[in-house]
């Protein structure tokens, strides 16, 4: 019962972490971190990502252009590139470690300590990947809010707003952190402890003959025999 419960926790943690890692990879490369539309031409929507800027038209056509230079980007976008790539790498490494350490796999079956260490490493890597996803997304969101409400910018100037990728990044980081935490928690559950045997199910010990293990009936026979002799 304990093993099956532990396996269910691990399976749920892996599903959460896998969904979070895939969402984090999508967030890294899609150009949907920011968007705005021009008042003069409402049929065009400008979107920006970590790697390129795109123009989407109402007909469905999209034209994208990569950023001219990495050093020319704002600080938050430069740091976000590094952290998101680091998050994707950590998630891939965590998938390998955690998959080998799962109880449902027969790898390292005779080494429970090694499986526990692999699960701990996978859970810690998933949690770190979640943090390195939440930090850049939240930082870009913070600067977007500051720029949107900047009173020094004229009202006629278009302002960037949140894109769909930012919301996906928040969900991805949360799922990664939750999956990693559950994997770490699963290592605290007992795996090898055998359930205690109730007293009623224990086998009866055979009685041994001797003065120390005499039955109670032998104590009552002595007085009766004494009365008969008298």
Backbone as JSON, one array per atom type, in Angstrom:
{
  "sequence": "XXXXXXXXXXXXXXXXXXXXXXXXXXXXXXXXXXXXXXXXXXXXXXXXXXXXXXXXXXXXXXXXXXXXXXXXXXXXXXXXXXXXXXXXXXXXXXXXXXXXXXXXXXXXXXXXXXXXXXXXXXXXXXXXXXXXXXXXXXXXXXXXXXXXXXXXXXXXXXXXXXXXXXXXXXXXXXXXXXXXXXXXXXXXXXXXXXXXXXXXXXXXXXXXXXXXXXXXXXXXXXXXXXXXXX",
  "N": [[0.83, -1.2, 0.0], [1.92, 1.23, 0.81], [3.96, 1.48, -1.09], [2.48, 1.68, -3.52], [1.09, 4.06, -3.11], [3.25, 5.82, -3.0], [4.2, 5.51, -5.6], [2.08, 6.59, -7.05], [2.22, 9.27, -6.27], [4.7, 9.95, -7.37], [4.17, 9.57, -10.1], [2.2, 11.55, -10.58], [3.74, 13.81, -10.0], [5.69, 13.69, -12.02], [4.09, 14.06, -14.3], [3.14, 16.68, -13.91], [5.6, 18.08, -13.9], [6.6, 17.44, -16.45], [4.69, 18.6, -18.16], [5.05, 21.27, -17.39], [7.72, 21.65, -18.2], [7.61, 21.36, -21.02], [5.89, 23.5, -21.6], [7.49, 25.59, -20.74], [9.59, 25.47, -22.6], [8.17, 26.14, -24.92], [7.41, 28.74, -24.22], [9.89, 29.98, -24.24], [10.66, 30.28, -26.93], [8.58, 31.28, -28.52], [7.35, 34.25, -30.13], [5.73, 35.93, -28.37], [5.78, 37.44, -26.07], [5.34, 40.14, -25.57], [2.92, 42.49, -26.81], [1.33, 44.87, -29.03], [-0.97, 47.07, -30.68], [-1.24, 49.35, -33.36], [-2.77, 52.54, -33.33], [-3.21, 53.88, -35.7], [-3.23, 51.93, -37.61], [-5.08, 49.44, -37.13], [-5.26, 46.89, -38.0], [-2.95, 45.54, -37.86], [-0.87, 43.74, -35.68], [1.66, 43.95, -33.41], [4.12, 41.87, -32.14], [6.44, 40.71, -29.66], [9.25, 38.76, -28.78], [11.78, 36.84, -27.08], [13.64, 36.44, -29.03], [12.88, 37.5, -31.5], [10.95, 39.92, -33.41], [7.63, 40.26, -34.47], [5.1, 40.87, -36.98], [1.75, 40.64, -37.18], [-0.89, 40.3, -39.39], [-4.31, 40.99, -40.26], [-5.2, 39.26, -42.2], [-3.91, 36.94, -41.61], [-1.29, 36.58, -42.25], [2.17, 36.59, -41.31], [5.06, 38.32, -40.45], [8.36, 38.12, -39.48], [11.22, 39.29, -37.71], [14.49, 38.92, -36.64], [16.1, 39.98, -33.6], [18.39, 42.65, -33.79], [20.85, 42.8, -32.36], [22.26, 41.14, -29.58], [23.35, 42.55, -27.43], [22.12, 44.97, -27.73], [19.62, 44.68, -26.74], [17.15, 45.3, -24.15], [17.98, 45.1, -20.61], [16.42, 43.26, -19.14], [15.46, 41.51, -21.09], [17.79, 40.38, -22.08], [18.8, 39.01, -19.82], [16.65, 37.33, -19.48], [16.77, 35.66, -21.69], [19.05, 34.11, -21.1], [18.33, 32.89, -18.66], [15.98, 31.48, -19.32], [16.91, 29.63, -21.22], [18.64, 28.25, -19.54], [16.76, 27.19, -17.8], [15.39, 25.41, -19.5], [17.45, 23.56, -20.03], [17.97, 22.57, -17.43], [15.5, 21.38, -16.9], [15.47, 19.29, -18.8], [17.64, 17.76, -17.9], [16.66, 17.09, -15.38], [14.48, 15.48, -16.08], [15.78, 13.2, -17.03], [17.19, 12.27, -14.7], [15.08, 11.93, -12.81], [13.41, 10.09, -14.12], [14.93, 7.74, -14.19], [15.08, 7.22, -11.48], [12.51, 6.53, -10.66], [10.07, 4.49, -8.96], [8.61, 2.71, -10.49], [10.25, 1.82, -12.48], [12.71, -0.66, -13.3], [15.36, -0.15, -13.11], [18.34, 0.11, -11.24], [17.26, -1.41, -9.18], [18.14, -2.95, -7.06], [19.43, -1.12, -5.54], [18.29, 0.91, -3.5], [19.1, 3.27, -2.25], [20.52, 4.64, -4.25], [18.46, 5.13, -6.11], [16.9, 6.85, -4.61], [18.61, 9.05, -4.35], [18.76, 9.83, -7.03], [16.1, 10.6, -7.5], [15.94, 12.75, -5.71], [17.82, 14.47, -6.88], [16.57, 14.89, -9.37], [14.14, 16.11, -8.53], [15.13, 18.45, -7.29], [16.35, 19.69, -9.5], [14.12, 20.12, -11.16], [12.68, 21.94, -9.54], [14.51, 24.07, -9.48], [14.47, 24.7, -12.21], [11.86, 25.63, -12.41], [12.01, 27.98, -10.86], [13.89, 29.47, -12.34], [12.34, 29.95, -14.53], [10.13, 31.42, -13.61], [11.31, 33.76, -12.64], [12.47, 35.38, -14.89], [10.1, 35.79, -16.42], [8.43, 37.15, -14.63], [9.99, 39.4, -14.2], [10.09, 40.66, -16.75], [7.37, 41.17, -16.98], [7.04, 43.0, -14.89], [8.63, 45.24, -15.76], [7.18, 45.83, -18.05], [4.74, 46.71, -17.03], [5.62, 49.03, -15.67], [6.54, 50.6, -17.84], [4.17, 50.87, -19.25], [2.55, 52.47, -17.63], [4.01, 54.77, -17.51], [4.19, 58.14, -17.11], [5.69, 59.96, -18.44], [5.82, 59.25, -21.07], [4.29, 60.09, -24.1], [0.75, 59.96, -24.84], [0.1, 59.21, -27.41], [2.01, 57.48, -28.23], [2.5, 54.09, -28.9], [2.12, 51.4, -26.57], [3.61, 48.61, -25.02], [2.01, 45.56, -24.1], [0.97, 42.76, -22.0], [1.78, 39.6, -23.35], [0.59, 36.4, -24.68], [2.46, 34.44, -24.1], [3.63, 35.12, -21.69], [1.77, 34.55, -19.69], [1.63, 31.8, -20.1], [4.22, 31.18, -19.34], [4.19, 31.72, -16.58], [2.44, 29.7, -15.68], [3.98, 27.49, -16.48], [6.34, 27.7, -14.9], [5.2, 27.4, -12.36], [4.15, 24.78, -12.47], [6.49, 23.31, -12.87], [7.89, 23.83, -10.47], [6.05, 22.75, -8.63], [5.96, 20.03, -9.43], [8.66, 19.29, -8.97], [8.81, 19.65, -6.19], [6.99, 17.72, -5.29], [8.3, 15.39, -6.09], [10.56, 15.47, -4.44], [9.25, 15.25, -2.01], [8.26, 12.66, -2.27], [10.49, 11.1, -1.8], [10.67, 11.1, 0.9], [8.77, 9.37, 1.78], [8.12, 6.14, 3.15], [9.67, 3.3, 1.8], [10.83, 0.79, 2.0], [10.02, -0.18, 4.43], [8.53, -2.74, 6.23], [5.14, -3.7, 6.77], [3.75, -3.72, 10.04], [3.13, -6.7, 11.86], [0.09, -7.76, 13.13], [-0.72, -8.74, 16.54], [-2.58, -10.83, 16.63], [-2.15, -12.18, 14.28], [0.26, -13.37, 14.48], [2.32, -16.32, 14.57], [1.68, -19.06, 16.76], [3.73, -19.96, 19.49], [5.22, -23.09, 20.05], [4.49, -25.03, 22.94], [6.81, -25.67, 25.47], [8.11, -28.28, 27.47], [8.67, -28.21, 30.92], [9.73, -27.01, 34.12], [9.46, -24.25, 34.18], [7.54, -23.63, 32.35], [5.07, -24.7, 32.93], [1.69, -25.68, 32.67], [-1.32, -23.96, 33.73], [-3.06, -25.86, 34.76], [-1.55, -27.73, 36.05], [-0.83, -26.55, 38.42], [-3.22, -26.61, 39.84], [-3.6, -29.28, 40.29], [-2.03, -30.22, 42.31], [-3.06, -29.42, 44.92], [-5.43, -30.91, 44.89], [-4.61, -33.56, 44.8], [-3.31, -33.64, 47.21], [-5.44, -33.46, 49.01], [-6.69, -35.86, 48.55], [-4.82, -37.68, 49.5], [-4.76, -37.06, 52.19]],
  "CA": [[0.0, 0.0, 0.0], [2.81, 2.38, 0.85], [4.65, 1.59, -2.36], [1.55, 2.15, -4.54], [0.86, 5.48, -2.85], [4.46, 6.52, -3.41], [4.25, 5.49, -7.07], [1.09, 7.55, -7.56], [2.77, 10.61, -6.07], [5.76, 10.16, -8.35], [3.56, 9.71, -11.44], [1.61, 12.88, -10.66], [4.82, 14.81, -10.04], [6.31, 13.66, -13.35], [3.17, 14.67, -15.26], [3.2, 18.13, -13.71], [6.9, 18.6, -14.32], [6.73, 17.31, -17.9], [3.86, 19.65, -18.76], [5.71, 22.54, -17.14], [8.94, 21.78, -19.01], [7.2, 21.62, -22.4], [5.36, 24.86, -21.65], [8.62, 26.5, -20.61], [10.28, 25.5, -23.9], [7.34, 26.93, -25.84], [7.51, 30.14, -23.81], [11.21, 30.51, -24.57], [10.91, 30.52, -28.35], [7.5, 31.96, -29.25], [7.45, 35.72, -30.05], [4.46, 36.41, -27.82], [5.97, 37.96, -24.72], [4.69, 41.45, -25.54], [2.21, 42.85, -28.05], [0.57, 46.12, -29.1], [-1.5, 47.39, -31.99], [-1.17, 50.77, -33.67], [-4.07, 53.19, -33.52], [-3.35, 54.27, -37.1], [-3.48, 50.72, -38.39], [-5.52, 48.44, -36.16], [-5.25, 45.56, -38.61], [-1.65, 44.94, -37.59], [-0.53, 43.52, -34.26], [3.09, 43.73, -33.23], [4.46, 40.99, -31.02], [7.86, 40.63, -29.38], [9.73, 37.67, -27.96], [13.18, 36.94, -26.69], [14.52, 36.25, -30.18], [12.46, 38.2, -32.7], [9.76, 40.77, -33.41], [6.75, 39.84, -35.57], [3.92, 41.66, -37.33], [0.65, 39.8, -37.61], [-1.94, 41.03, -40.07], [-5.63, 40.4, -40.08], [-5.36, 38.15, -43.14], [-3.24, 35.77, -41.08], [0.12, 36.58, -42.6], [3.07, 37.01, -40.24], [6.43, 38.61, -40.83], [9.19, 38.17, -38.27], [12.59, 39.76, -37.86], [15.29, 38.65, -35.44], [16.71, 41.15, -32.98], [19.64, 43.0, -34.46], [22.01, 42.49, -31.54], [21.96, 40.73, -28.21], [23.74, 43.62, -26.5], [21.22, 46.11, -27.89], [18.36, 44.4, -26.06], [17.07, 45.74, -22.75], [18.62, 44.19, -19.66], [15.54, 42.18, -18.73], [15.38, 40.53, -22.16], [19.06, 39.66, -22.13], [18.83, 38.06, -18.71], [15.59, 36.34, -19.69], [17.29, 34.66, -22.63], [19.97, 33.19, -20.41], [17.62, 32.12, -17.64], [15.05, 30.54, -19.94], [17.72, 28.52, -21.77], [19.09, 27.47, -18.38], [15.6, 26.44, -17.31], [15.14, 24.27, -20.4], [18.48, 22.57, -19.79], [17.74, 21.93, -16.14], [14.34, 20.5, -17.02], [15.87, 18.08, -19.52], [18.47, 16.97, -16.99], [15.78, 16.56, -14.33], [13.7, 14.38, -16.65], [16.62, 12.0, -17.06], [17.44, 11.78, -13.35], [13.85, 11.48, -12.15], [12.88, 8.9, -14.79], [15.71, 6.57, -13.76], [14.84, 6.97, -10.07], [11.13, 6.18, -10.34], [9.87, 3.15, -8.44], [8.01, 1.84, -11.49], [11.31, 1.31, -13.35], [13.52, -1.71, -12.68], [16.76, 0.26, -13.04], [18.87, 0.29, -9.88], [16.28, -1.98, -8.26], [18.82, -3.43, -5.87], [20.1, 0.01, -4.88], [17.29, 1.93, -3.16], [19.75, 4.54, -1.94], [20.82, 5.33, -5.51], [17.2, 5.63, -6.67], [16.48, 8.0, -3.81], [19.46, 10.18, -4.72], [18.35, 10.28, -8.36], [14.84, 11.34, -7.35], [16.25, 14.03, -5.08], [18.46, 15.32, -7.89], [15.55, 15.29, -10.34], [13.23, 17.07, -7.92], [15.82, 19.73, -7.1], [16.53, 20.3, -10.81], [12.81, 20.63, -11.59], [12.37, 23.14, -8.76], [15.38, 25.14, -9.98], [13.96, 25.1, -13.51], [10.67, 26.46, -12.18], [12.42, 29.31, -10.39], [14.53, 30.18, -13.45], [11.28, 30.35, -15.46], [9.3, 32.45, -13.0], [12.04, 35.02, -12.45], [12.48, 36.25, -16.06], [8.75, 36.17, -16.82], [7.96, 38.19, -13.71], [10.79, 40.62, -14.41], [9.59, 41.31, -17.97], [6.04, 41.69, -16.67], [7.2, 44.2, -14.06], [9.07, 46.36, -16.59], [6.08, 46.17, -18.97], [3.78, 47.53, -16.28], [6.22, 50.34, -15.44], [6.55, 51.35, -19.09], [2.81, 51.15, -19.67], [2.02, 53.56, -16.81], [4.98, 55.86, -17.45], [3.53, 59.38, -17.5], [6.58, 60.74, -19.3], [5.62, 58.83, -22.45], [3.03, 60.65, -24.63], [-0.33, 58.99, -25.03], [0.03, 58.75, -28.8], [3.02, 56.45, -28.44], [1.97, 52.76, -28.53], [2.76, 50.79, -25.4], [3.57, 47.15, -24.99], [1.16, 44.91, -23.09], [1.3, 41.36, -21.78], [1.46, 38.63, -24.39], [0.12, 35.1, -24.2], [3.57, 33.63, -23.62], [3.95, 35.44, -20.3], [0.87, 33.76, -18.85], [2.07, 30.42, -20.2], [5.44, 31.04, -18.55], [3.83, 31.62, -15.15], [1.94, 28.35, -15.44], [5.08, 26.54, -16.63], [7.19, 27.76, -13.71], [4.48, 26.84, -11.21], [4.07, 23.33, -12.61], [7.83, 22.76, -12.65], [8.19, 23.89, -9.04], [5.17, 21.8, -7.94], [6.42, 18.68, -9.72], [9.9, 19.04, -8.25], [8.53, 19.53, -4.75], [6.36, 16.41, -5.05], [9.33, 14.35, -6.2], [11.36, 15.51, -3.21], [8.41, 14.71, -0.95], [8.13, 11.21, -2.42], [11.65, 10.44, -1.22], [10.49, 11.02, 2.36], [7.85, 8.29, 2.09], [8.78, 4.86, 3.41], [9.59, 2.35, 0.71], [11.27, -0.56, 2.37], [9.52, -0.6, 5.74], [7.51, -3.78, 6.16], [4.04, -3.42, 7.67], [3.8, -4.44, 11.31], [2.23, -7.84, 11.94], [-0.72, -7.67, 14.35], [-0.49, -9.87, 17.45], [-3.46, -11.96, 16.35], [-1.68, -12.92, 13.11], [1.55, -13.98, 14.74], [2.21, -17.77, 14.84], [1.79, -19.45, 18.15], [4.94, -20.68, 19.84], [4.9, -24.4, 20.67], [4.78, -25.08, 24.37], [7.93, -26.54, 25.86], [7.91, -28.9, 28.78], [9.67, -27.84, 31.91], [9.12, -26.4, 35.3], [9.18, -22.82, 33.99], [6.43, -23.45, 31.42], [4.01, -25.62, 33.29], [0.36, -25.12, 32.43], [-2.02, -23.65, 34.99], [-3.75, -27.03, 35.33], [-0.65, -28.48, 36.93], [-0.84, -25.94, 39.74], [-4.43, -26.99, 40.57], [-3.64, -30.72, 40.58], [-1.34, -30.52, 43.56], [-3.93, -29.41, 46.11], [-6.42, -32.0, 44.86], [-3.91, -34.79, 45.2], [-3.03, -33.57, 48.66], [-6.66, -33.77, 49.73], [-6.94, -37.29, 48.44], [-3.87, -38.38, 50.37], [-5.21, -36.85, 53.57]],
  "C": [[0.87, 1.25, 0.0], [3.53, 2.57, -0.48], [3.73, 2.13, -3.44], [1.23, 3.63, -4.34], [2.07, 6.31, -3.29], [4.56, 6.58, -4.93], [3.25, 6.46, -7.67], [1.58, 8.99, -7.39], [3.85, 10.92, -7.11], [5.19, 10.34, -9.76], [2.92, 11.09, -11.61], [2.66, 13.98, -10.74], [5.47, 14.85, -11.41], [5.4, 14.27, -14.4], [3.18, 16.18, -15.14], [4.5, 18.72, -14.24], [7.07, 18.52, -15.83], [5.91, 18.38, -18.62], [4.5, 21.03, -18.56], [6.94, 22.73, -17.99], [8.6, 22.06, -20.48], [6.68, 23.04, -22.56], [6.48, 25.89, -21.54], [9.41, 26.59, -21.91], [9.49, 26.31, -24.92], [7.45, 28.41, -25.51], [8.84, 30.75, -24.25], [11.3, 30.98, -26.01], [9.77, 31.22, -29.08], [7.63, 33.47, -29.09], [6.17, 36.36, -29.52], [4.61, 36.91, -26.39], [5.28, 39.32, -24.55], [3.94, 41.66, -26.85], [1.57, 44.21, -27.9], [0.07, 46.29, -30.53], [-1.52, 48.91, -32.16], [-2.58, 51.33, -33.84], [-4.3, 53.57, -34.97], [-3.66, 53.08, -38.0], [-3.82, 49.59, -37.43], [-5.52, 47.03, -36.72], [-3.94, 44.84, -38.38], [-1.41, 44.86, -36.1], [0.95, 43.19, -34.19], [3.29, 42.85, -32.0], [5.98, 40.91, -30.89], [8.14, 39.43, -28.49], [11.17, 37.88, -27.58], [14.12, 36.9, -27.88], [14.14, 37.08, -31.39], [11.22, 39.04, -32.43], [8.94, 40.4, -34.64], [5.61, 40.83, -35.75], [2.87, 40.7, -37.86], [-0.44, 40.66, -38.21], [-3.25, 40.28, -39.96], [-5.86, 39.22, -41.04], [-4.71, 36.86, -42.66], [-1.78, 35.69, -41.42], [0.96, 37.11, -41.44], [4.47, 37.21, -40.8], [7.25, 38.81, -39.56], [10.59, 38.63, -38.64], [13.32, 39.53, -36.55], [15.85, 39.95, -34.89], [18.09, 41.39, -33.57], [20.86, 42.56, -33.65], [21.55, 42.1, -30.15], [22.26, 41.84, -27.22], [22.83, 44.83, -26.61], [19.87, 45.89, -27.2], [18.33, 45.03, -24.67], [17.61, 44.67, -21.81], [17.71, 43.02, -19.32], [15.41, 41.12, -19.82], [16.67, 39.74, -22.3], [19.15, 38.61, -21.03], [17.78, 36.97, -18.9], [16.03, 35.28, -20.68], [18.14, 33.63, -21.91], [19.22, 32.3, -19.44], [16.66, 31.11, -18.25], [15.79, 29.37, -20.58], [18.24, 27.63, -20.64], [17.95, 26.63, -17.82], [15.3, 25.24, -18.18], [16.18, 23.17, -20.21], [18.31, 21.84, -18.48], [16.55, 20.99, -16.19], [14.66, 19.21, -17.75], [16.72, 17.17, -18.64], [17.63, 16.34, -15.88], [14.93, 15.41, -14.84], [14.51, 13.09, -16.68], [16.82, 11.43, -15.66], [16.18, 11.19, -12.72], [13.29, 10.22, -12.8], [13.62, 7.65, -14.35], [15.39, 6.22, -12.31], [13.43, 6.6, -9.7], [11.02, 4.74, -9.86], [9.32, 2.19, -9.48], [9.03, 1.29, -12.48], [12.16, 0.31, -12.58], [14.99, -1.33, -12.61], [17.15, 0.54, -11.6], [17.93, -0.29, -8.83], [16.93, -2.45, -6.96], [19.54, -2.36, -5.1], [19.07, 1.09, -4.55], [17.9, 3.27, -2.81], [20.08, 5.33, -3.19], [19.56, 5.89, -6.16], [16.72, 6.86, -5.91], [17.31, 9.23, -4.16], [19.1, 10.72, -6.1], [17.04, 11.06, -8.3], [15.07, 12.7, -6.71], [16.89, 14.99, -6.09], [17.46, 15.8, -8.93], [14.58, 16.32, -9.78], [13.86, 18.44, -7.72], [16.03, 20.44, -8.44], [15.22, 20.84, -11.36], [12.45, 21.92, -10.83], [13.22, 24.32, -9.21], [14.93, 25.63, -11.35], [12.7, 25.96, -13.38], [11.03, 27.87, -11.74], [13.03, 30.11, -11.53], [13.55, 30.49, -14.58], [10.45, 31.49, -14.89], [10.02, 33.79, -12.89], [12.05, 35.88, -13.71], [11.09, 36.7, -16.51], [8.21, 37.28, -15.92], [8.72, 39.5, -13.9], [10.31, 41.38, -15.66], [8.19, 41.88, -17.73], [6.12, 42.96, -15.84], [7.63, 45.41, -14.88], [7.99, 46.78, -17.58], [5.05, 47.05, -18.28], [4.34, 48.93, -16.03], [6.21, 51.2, -16.71], [5.14, 51.72, -19.54], [2.23, 52.35, -18.91], [3.01, 54.72, -16.65], [4.32, 57.14, -17.97], [4.4, 60.25, -18.4], [6.42, 60.39, -20.77], [4.3, 59.42, -22.95], [1.99, 59.57, -24.9], [-0.41, 58.45, -26.45], [1.04, 57.65, -29.1], [2.44, 55.09, -28.03], [2.79, 52.14, -27.41], [2.57, 49.28, -25.44], [2.68, 46.67, -23.86], [1.57, 43.45, -22.98], [0.89, 40.51, -22.99], [1.04, 37.29, -23.8], [1.24, 34.26, -23.61], [3.91, 33.92, -22.16], [3.04, 34.66, -19.35], [1.24, 32.28, -18.91], [3.34, 30.18, -19.38], [5.17, 30.96, -17.06], [3.3, 30.23, -14.82], [3.08, 27.33, -15.51], [5.97, 26.53, -15.39], [6.5, 27.16, -12.49], [4.4, 25.32, -11.28], [5.43, 22.68, -12.39], [8.17, 22.73, -11.16], [7.33, 22.89, -8.26], [5.61, 20.37, -8.19], [7.72, 18.35, -9.01], [9.69, 18.87, -6.76], [7.89, 18.18, -4.42], [7.37, 15.27, -5.16], [10.2, 14.31, -4.95], [10.55, 14.94, -2.04], [8.28, 13.2, -1.04], [9.33, 10.46, -1.86], [11.54, 10.31, 0.29], [9.53, 9.9, 2.75], [8.62, 6.99, 2.27], [8.57, 3.92, 2.25], [9.85, 0.92, 1.16], [10.73, -1.02, 3.7], [8.41, -1.61, 5.61], [6.4, -3.45, 7.13], [4.11, -4.29, 8.92], [2.77, -5.55, 11.34], [1.42, -7.73, 13.21], [-0.52, -8.88, 15.23], [-1.35, -11.08, 17.14], [-2.98, -12.8, 15.18], [-0.34, -13.59, 13.34], [1.4, -15.48, 15.02], [2.44, -18.07, 16.31], [3.06, -20.25, 18.38], [4.57, -22.03, 20.47], [5.33, -24.43, 22.13], [5.91, -26.07, 24.63], [7.69, -27.05, 27.27], [9.03, -28.5, 29.71], [9.01, -27.17, 33.09], [8.76, -24.96, 35.08], [7.98, -22.62, 33.13], [5.32, -24.43, 31.72], [2.68, -24.93, 33.1], [-0.31, -24.82, 33.75], [-2.71, -24.85, 35.61], [-2.85, -27.8, 36.28], [-0.61, -27.89, 38.33], [-2.06, -26.35, 40.54], [-4.45, -28.48, 40.92], [-2.97, -31.06, 41.91], [-2.25, -30.44, 44.77], [-4.92, -30.56, 46.11], [-5.77, -33.31, 45.28], [-3.58, -34.79, 46.68], [-4.23, -33.92, 49.47], [-6.97, -35.28, 49.7], [-6.02, -38.08, 49.37], [-4.3, -38.26, 51.81], [-6.44, -37.7, 53.82]]
}
